[in-house]
Amino acid sequence: MSAKGLFTRGFTEGEVKQIQATAKKMLLEGKTLMSWNDGSTSVSKQFAMPVADVLDECAYALRYFEKQAQTSGTSDHPASLSHVAWRLPL
């Protein structure tokens, strides 16, 4: 999968790093799919996106934030604003 920039809008750099850390932890622990069964009840939980896609999106977003920080002088801008709005003076 090629990253689509899903985490470049509405997420801060810190939030993307947190998502990335959670995905890495689950991948390393083999918890990309968790299930529980007590005989009569069965429950499964899976990432909303495959872990590989989450990590790809995180890497893309972090590169995006790094590029934005180099051009704007800030590293944790509000990603939910448009490209123009966050550059305008207050």
N, C-alpha and C positions, 0 to 999 in steps of 0.2 A: 504494500500500500504506500502511496505517496501522501505525505502530510498535506492537509488542506488548510491549515492555519486555524483549526477549531478553537485553540486555546489562546489566540492572540486578541480576542475580543471578550470583554467581561471577566477576565482573569488578570490578576497582578502577577508579576514575576515570582513573587514569594509563593503564591497559590500554585503556580505551575510546578515549582520546585517541590512543593508538598505532594502534589499528585504524582510526580515522578518518583519521589521517595517511596510512596505507598505502593506504586506499581512494581518498583524494583524489589521491595520487601516481599510482596506476594509472589513474585516470580521466583525469587531465591528460595522461598519456603515451599514452592510448589503449590501455592494456593490460588491458582487461576480459576479453579472450579472447586467449590466446597459443597459437600453434601452431608446430611445428617438423617439418620433413620432410626426410629425406636420401635419398629415392627409395624405399627399402624399409621405412622405419620412419616412422611419423607419431605425433606426440604433441601433445595439446592440454591446456591448463590454464585453468581458469576459477575465479572466486571461488565459494565455496560458496553464497553468496547474491549476487543481482544487486547491483552497486555502489550503485545508488540505494537499495535496501533497507538495505544496510549503513550508508550515511550517515544515513538516516532513523532507524535504530535507535540509532546513536551520538548523534545530536542528542537523541533521547528520553532516553537514559541519562544524558547530561550534564546535562540539565534536572533529571532525578530526583536525581542526586548533588548538584547545586546546592541543591535544595530540602532535601535531607537535611542538608547542611552548615549551612544557615541555622537549622535546628531543633536540631541537635546540637552545633554548634561545631567540627566536624571536616570536612575536605574529602576525605579518602581513607579512609573507613571500610571494613571488610571486607564487601563486598557479598554474600558468600555466607552471612552470618548472617541470621536472621529480623529482621523489623522490631522485634520486642520484645527479642530477645537482645542486640543491640548497644547498646541503650539502658540495659540493666540495669547497676547498679554491680557492680564486681568484688568 
